[in-house]
Amino acid sequence: MSIWVFIWIVLLVFVLGIFFWSMQILFKQKRAWKALANSLNLEYKNQAFLMSPIVDGRYNGYHITLYSEEQLTKDSSKRQFRTVLVMSFQEGFPTGGAVASAGRRPFVEDLKIEDVHSPDFKGWNGSVIFHTQNDKILSAFMNNDRYKALHHIMNLKGKESIFIFDDKEAYYRLETADPMVDPNIIQQMLSKLTKECDILRPNKSDKVLFSSKKEQLEEEPEEKVSKPEPKKEKAKKNKKET
C-alpha cells in the first residue's frame, strides 16, 4: 500500500469521525432542547437538519431565547459554534450602562459609554468592565445585594456574559462552548439566573425614588458668577477755588 493512500485513509477516517461525533452532539442537543421546551412551555423551533434548534418564550417573568451561533475565533482563523442564552428584562433601569466579562470587553468599549463605574463591593472581579451613562444615578441604585447578584452572573465558569441596560429595557446575554445537552442542567441554570436577575431589576420603590431623584442628580448646579460691579466714576474734584 502506498504511503499516500495510507495517509488519505487516515485523514478520511479522522474527518468522518469528527463529523459523526458532531452529529451525535447535535442530535443530543435537539432532544435536550425539545424536552426543555416541553417542560417549561416554551416554543421549540426546528431549523435545518444540520443546524441547532431555537427555544423561545416566557419563563419566570423574562423573555428567553436559547440558540447556537457560529463565531470567528479571536485570530479570525477558525469558526466555532457557541451556545447563546439571551434574557430580556422588558423594563428599564434608572440609567443606561453595560457590563461585560473579560472576553467581551471590546463590545462595551465600542459603545463609547464614557463613565466607568467602580463597584463598591468586596471581591468584585476587576476584569469585568462596567460602564454607565450616569455614575451618580447608578451608584444610588446599586446596593450590596445587587452587586452580589451581578457578580454571580458575570463570573460563571466557562462562560462569557454581557449585561446591557437603559431606561427602557435590559438584556443579559450568556455565551458558552458547551452545547448544553442536559435539559435538567439547563433548567437549573435558568432558575438560578432568573433569581439573580430578580434581585437586579428595579422595584416599585426604585421607580418612585428615581422619578424624582434622577432629576435632582442630573441637574448640575449653576455656578453663580458674580458680575463685576460697574466702576463708579471717581467723584469729581471739588470745583477749583475761585
C-alpha positions as CSV (number, residue, x, y, z in Angstrom):
1,M,0.0,0.0,0.0
2,S,1.3,3.4,-1.0
3,I,2.1,5.8,1.9
4,W,-0.1,8.4,0.3
5,V,-3.1,6.1,0.2
6,F,-2.5,5.3,3.8
7,I,-2.3,9.0,4.8
8,W,-5.5,9.6,2.8
9,I,-7.4,6.8,4.6
10,V,-6.2,8.1,8.0
11,L,-7.4,11.6,7.1
12,L,-10.7,10.3,5.8
13,V,-11.3,8.3,9.0
14,F,-10.4,11.3,11.1
15,V,-12.7,13.7,9.2
16,L,-15.6,11.2,9.3
17,G,-15.0,10.6,13.0
18,I,-15.3,14.3,13.7
19,F,-18.4,14.6,11.5
20,F,-20.2,11.7,13.2
21,W,-19.2,12.9,16.7
22,S,-20.6,16.4,15.8
23,M,-23.8,14.8,14.6
24,Q,-24.2,12.8,17.8
25,I,-23.8,16.0,19.9
26,L,-26.2,17.9,17.6
27,F,-28.9,15.2,17.9
28,K,-28.4,15.1,21.7
29,Q,-28.8,18.8,21.8
30,K,-32.0,18.7,19.8
31,R,-33.5,16.1,22.1
32,A,-32.5,18.0,25.2
33,W,-33.8,21.4,24.0
34,K,-37.1,19.9,22.9
35,A,-37.5,18.3,26.3
36,L,-36.7,21.7,27.9
37,A,-39.2,23.5,25.8
38,N,-41.9,21.0,26.6
39,S,-41.1,21.1,30.3
40,L,-41.2,24.9,30.5
41,N,-43.9,25.5,28.0
42,L,-41.6,27.3,25.6
43,E,-41.6,27.3,21.8
44,Y,-39.2,24.9,20.1
45,K,-38.2,26.0,16.6
46,N,-36.6,23.3,14.5
47,Q,-34.1,24.6,12.0
48,A,-32.3,22.9,9.1
49,F,-31.2,19.2,9.5
50,L,-27.6,20.1,10.4
51,M,-28.5,23.2,12.5
52,S,-29.2,23.7,16.2
53,P,-32.8,24.5,17.1
54,I,-34.1,27.6,18.8
55,V,-36.0,27.7,22.1
56,D,-38.0,30.9,22.7
57,G,-40.7,32.1,25.1
58,R,-41.5,33.5,28.6
59,Y,-40.0,32.0,31.7
60,N,-40.2,33.3,35.3
61,G,-41.1,36.8,34.1
62,Y,-38.4,37.0,31.4
63,H,-38.4,36.5,27.7
64,I,-35.6,33.9,27.0
65,T,-34.1,32.8,23.7
66,L,-31.7,29.8,23.5
67,Y,-29.8,29.2,20.3
68,S,-26.5,28.3,18.7
69,E,-24.3,30.9,16.9
70,E,-21.3,30.5,14.6
71,Q,-18.5,32.8,15.5
72,L,-14.9,33.5,14.4
73,T,-12.1,32.8,16.8
74,K,-10.1,35.8,18.1
75,D,-7.5,35.4,15.4
76,S,-10.3,35.0,12.7
77,S,-8.6,31.8,11.5
78,K,-11.3,29.4,12.5
79,R,-15.1,29.2,13.1
80,Q,-16.7,27.9,16.2
81,F,-20.2,27.3,17.5
82,R,-21.3,28.9,20.7
83,T,-24.5,28.3,22.7
84,V,-26.2,31.6,23.4
85,L,-28.8,32.4,26.0
86,V,-30.5,35.8,25.9
87,M,-32.8,37.0,28.8
88,S,-34.9,40.2,28.2
89,F,-36.0,42.2,31.2
90,Q,-38.7,44.1,29.3
91,E,-38.3,47.1,31.7
92,G,-35.9,50.0,32.1
93,F,-33.3,50.9,34.7
94,P,-32.7,54.3,36.2
95,T,-29.9,55.0,33.8
96,G,-28.1,53.2,31.0
97,G,-25.0,51.1,31.1
98,A,-23.2,47.9,30.1
99,V,-21.2,45.2,31.9
100,A,-19.1,42.5,30.3
101,S,-16.8,39.7,31.3
102,A,-13.2,39.8,30.2
103,G,-13.7,38.1,26.8
104,R,-16.4,40.6,25.8
105,R,-14.7,43.8,26.9
106,P,-14.3,45.1,23.3
107,F,-18.1,45.1,23.0
108,V,-18.6,47.5,25.9
109,E,-15.6,49.7,24.9
110,D,-17.1,50.1,21.4
111,L,-20.4,51.5,22.9
112,K,-18.5,54.7,23.9
113,I,-20.2,54.9,27.2
114,E,-17.8,57.3,29.0
115,D,-18.4,56.8,32.7
116,V,-16.5,53.9,34.3
117,H,-18.3,52.6,37.3
118,S,-16.2,51.2,40.2
119,P,-18.5,48.8,42.2
120,D,-18.4,49.3,46.0
121,F,-18.3,45.5,46.5
122,K,-15.6,43.4,48.2
123,G,-14.4,40.7,45.8
124,W,-15.5,42.3,42.6
125,N,-13.7,40.8,39.6
126,G,-11.5,43.6,38.2
127,S,-11.5,42.0,34.7
128,V,-15.3,42.7,34.4
129,I,-15.8,46.0,32.7
130,F,-18.6,48.3,33.9
131,H,-19.6,51.5,32.1
132,T,-22.6,53.7,32.7
133,Q,-24.2,56.8,31.3
134,N,-24.6,58.4,34.8
135,D,-22.4,57.1,37.6
136,K,-24.2,59.1,40.3
137,I,-27.6,57.6,39.5
138,L,-26.2,54.1,39.1
139,S,-24.3,54.3,42.5
140,A,-27.6,55.4,44.2
141,F,-29.4,52.5,42.6
142,M,-26.9,49.7,43.3
143,N,-26.6,48.1,46.7
144,N,-24.7,45.1,48.1
145,D,-27.4,42.6,47.1
146,R,-27.4,43.9,43.5
147,Y,-23.6,43.9,43.3
148,K,-23.6,40.3,44.6
149,A,-26.2,39.1,42.1
150,L,-24.4,40.9,39.2
151,H,-21.0,39.5,40.3
152,H,-22.5,35.9,40.2
153,I,-24.0,36.2,36.7
154,M,-20.9,37.9,35.3
155,N,-18.4,35.2,36.6
156,L,-19.9,31.9,35.5
157,K,-17.2,29.3,34.9
158,G,-16.5,28.6,31.2
159,K,-19.0,31.3,30.1
160,E,-18.8,34.9,28.7
161,S,-21.5,37.3,29.8
162,I,-22.8,40.8,28.8
163,F,-25.5,42.8,30.7
164,I,-26.7,45.9,28.9
165,F,-29.5,48.2,30.0
166,D,-31.1,51.6,29.5
167,D,-34.1,53.5,30.8
168,K,-36.5,51.3,28.6
169,E,-35.2,47.7,28.6
170,A,-32.3,45.4,29.6
171,Y,-30.7,42.3,28.3
172,Y,-28.5,39.6,29.8
173,R,-26.5,37.5,27.2
174,L,-24.6,34.4,28.1
175,E,-22.2,32.5,25.7
176,T,-20.5,29.1,26.1
177,A,-18.8,26.5,24.1
178,D,-20.9,23.9,25.9
179,P,-23.6,22.6,23.6
180,M,-25.9,22.1,26.6
181,V,-27.2,18.6,26.1
182,D,-28.8,18.0,29.5
183,P,-32.3,19.6,29.9
184,N,-32.2,19.3,33.7
185,I,-28.9,21.2,33.9
186,I,-30.2,23.9,31.6
187,Q,-33.4,24.3,33.7
188,Q,-31.3,24.6,36.9
189,M,-29.2,27.3,35.3
190,L,-32.2,29.2,34.1
191,S,-33.8,29.0,37.6
192,K,-30.6,30.4,39.2
193,L,-30.2,33.1,36.6
194,T,-33.7,34.4,37.0
195,K,-33.4,34.5,40.8
196,E,-30.2,36.7,40.4
197,C,-31.9,38.9,37.8
198,D,-34.9,39.4,40.1
199,I,-32.5,41.0,42.6
200,L,-31.1,43.3,39.9
201,R,-34.3,44.5,38.4
202,P,-35.8,47.8,39.7
203,N,-38.7,47.5,42.1
204,K,-41.6,49.9,42.8
205,S,-39.8,51.9,45.4
206,D,-36.8,52.4,43.0
207,K,-39.2,53.8,40.3
208,V,-40.7,56.2,42.8
209,L,-37.3,57.2,44.1
210,F,-35.7,57.8,40.7
211,S,-38.6,59.6,39.2
212,S,-37.7,62.5,41.5
213,K,-34.1,61.8,42.4
214,K,-33.0,61.3,38.8
215,E,-33.9,64.9,38.1
216,Q,-32.0,66.1,41.2
217,L,-28.9,64.2,40.3
218,E,-28.8,65.2,36.7
219,E,-29.2,68.8,37.4
220,E,-25.9,70.5,37.6
221,P,-25.9,73.4,40.0
222,E,-25.4,76.6,38.1
223,E,-22.3,78.4,39.2
224,K,-23.1,81.8,40.4
225,V,-20.9,84.2,38.5
226,S,-20.6,87.4,40.3
227,K,-20.8,90.2,37.9
228,P,-18.3,92.9,38.5
229,E,-19.9,96.0,39.7
230,P,-19.7,98.8,37.3
231,K,-16.8,101.1,38.2
232,K,-18.0,104.1,39.9
233,E,-16.8,107.2,38.5
234,K,-14.4,108.9,40.8
235,A,-16.1,111.8,42.5
236,K,-15.2,114.9,40.7
237,K,-12.8,117.1,42.4
238,N,-14.2,120.0,44.1
239,K,-14.6,122.9,41.9
240,K,-11.4,124.9,41.6
241,E,-11.3,127.5,44.2
242,T,-12.0,130.6,42.7
